[in-house]
Amino acid sequence: MTNALEYNSERSKLIIPEYGRHLQKMVEHAVAIEDDKERNKVANSIIAVMGNMNPHLRDVPDFQHKLWDQLFMISDFKLDVESPFPKPTREMLTERPEMLDYPENNPKYRFYGNNIKRMIDAAKDKEEGDFKDALVMTIANHMKKSYLNWNRDSVDDEVIINHLKELSGGKINLKNADEDLTQASELIRGSGSNKKKYTKNKKHSGGRKPGRKRH
């Protein structure tokens, strides 16, 4: 006896391959059922099978919605059943999402980093006083240090002051400040001393994690 062979080239295209050929045949069978009550019963049974493939998610409402959408997709939107969720259309699922608004990355002064801009935004509207003055001076010195990491040669305090004024929308101006910014040599020396300290500690530890004995 010769059995009829079914070749892949003769089969219908798998719409969602993750569910496999058998489930797609179940959906095709449901589409062909004429009785509305029976068709709805079969559709709910198919949803249960799809949910069993992801048992940890099958009772989550959002996941249930996804399963029903996928059921209609597998049926090529031909399945006519009562769904607990709005029936999707081909146009809805192929519609391109709206473009996302990306956060401003301050590309003009990239070397300062985004955190500096956030700090400036937080400081510029604070009430005038010693706390704000100290905060602004800390931000300015950090900007100077970041600038020196980008350009090791030198930096004019006037440049930092102008950048701070620009990034704050003119609300922070250190041109007439009583205190000067920290000297560039001190900022560089501070960064270098931390690096040397780390290297020295690593050398003494022999590159091994502290507390671990060698046998």
N, C-alpha and C positions, 0 to 999 in steps of 0.2 A: 504494500500500500504506500502510495506517495503522498506525503503531507504537503499542503500548499505553503510555499515559502513567502515571507513578507520582507521585501527589501527596504532599506532606509529611504531609497530614492522614491519609493511608492507611498511612503508614510507622510502624513501631514506634518508641517513644521511645528516643533515644540515652541510654544509661546513663552513659557517660563520653564526652562529645562530643569531647574532645581526640584520641581515636583515630579518629574519623570513622565514617561509615556502612559503608564496605567492610569494616573490621575487625569491626564488630559482626555483619555478615552472615556472616563467616567463623566467628565463634563460634557463631552460631545454626545454621550448617551442621554444626559439630562436635557440638553437642548432639544433633542428629538422627541421627548415625552410630550404627548398631547394633553394629558390630564393635568390641570393646574395644581391640584392638591398633591398629586404624586410627584410632579416636577419640583415643587417647593420642598417636599420631604427629602427627595434625593439631594437637592442643593444643600440642605442643612447637614445631611450626612457627609457630603464632600467637604464642607467647612470643618466638620469634626475631624476628618482624616487629615486635612491640611494643618489643623491646630495640633494634632498629635505629633507632627513632625517637629514642633517646637513647644513641648509641653510646659516649659517654664513661662511661656508668653501667651498661651492660648486663652487665658481668662482676663487678660488686660484689654480694656475697652478699645484703646487705640490700635492694638494688634488685631482685634476682631474686625475693625474697620478696614485695615490693610488686607486681611484675608478675603473679605467680600469684594474689595476692589480687584484683587488678583483673580478671584473666581470669574468675574465679568470679563477681565482681560483674556483669560484662558479660553473663554467661550467666544472670543472675538466680538464681544458685546451683543451676542445673539440670545443670551439666556434671559428669559422673561420670568423672574421670580420676585417674591416679596422680600426685600432686604431691609434689615433694621437700620441701614444707613442709606443716604442718597445714592442713587445709582450713578456711577461715573459715566462719562462719555469719552469717546476716543479723543475729542478735541481737548477736554480737560486734562487728560494725562499726557498729552503731547505738547501742551502749552509751556512755553519757556518761562521760568520764574523771573521775577523782577530783579534788576541789578541791586546788589547790596551796597550800601554806603560804607566805604572803608574809612576807618579812623584816620585823622590827619597825622601824618608821620613827620611833619616838620622837615621836609627835604632840604630846605635852604641851609639849615645849620644841623646837618645830620650828626655831626660829631658830639653834640650835646646829649643826644638821646631823648626819648619820649618822656622819661620820668622828670627831666628838668622842666619841660613844658607844663607838666601836671603840677609840679611844685610852684611854678610861677603863677599859674592860674589860681592855685589855692592861696597864695600869699598876696596877690595884687589887690584883693577886695577886703583884706583884713583891716580891722580898726588900727589907726595910727597909734604907735606906742613903742615901747622898748622891745616887746616880743616881735613885732613886725620888723623892726629895724634889724634885730639879731637874725631873724629868719631870712630876710632879704640878703644880708651880708653873707650868710652861710651859702645861699643859692649862688650868689655871685662868685664866691671862692670856688665852689664846686664847678661852675661853668669855666672858670679860669683853669682849673686842674684838668677838666675834660679837653679844653682847647690845647693845653700843653701835651696831652697824650697824643693829640692829632698832629700838632706842630711843635716839636721839641726845641726849636731854635729860641723863640721868644714870643711874648704876647704883650701888647700894650693894654693897660687897664682901660683905656678909652674905648677899645674895641669891645671888651666885655660889657662895659657900661652901656654902650650903644645897642649891643645885641639884647641885653636885658630889657632895655626900654622898648625896643621893637617887639620882642616876644610878649611883653606885658601889655601891649597896646597903648604904650605911653603912660601907664599908671605907675610904673616904678622907674625912678630916675635917681641915680647915685652921683650925678655930676657935682652936687654940692654936699655930699655926705661928709660927716666929721671923721669917719674912719676910712683908712685906705685898705685896699685889698691885700691879701697875703702875698709876700714876695714869691716870684716864680721859683726861685732857688729852693725855698722852703717847701713848696708844694711838690717839687720834683724829688727833693731829698726825702720827704715823707713817704712817697711812693716807693722809692728805691730801698729805704730802710726796711720796709715791710717785706719786700721781695728777698732781701739779703737774709732777714731773720728766718724766713721760711726755708731758704736754701740751706742755712746753717743748721737748723733743726733736723732737716731731712738727712744732711750729711752725718750728723752725730748718731742718728737712729739707724744708720746703715741701710736706709730705704725700707726698713721693716716697720710694720704697724706697731705703735706703742703697746706695751703690755704683753707682747708675744715673745716667748722664750725660744731660743734656737736649741735643738737637741742634736 
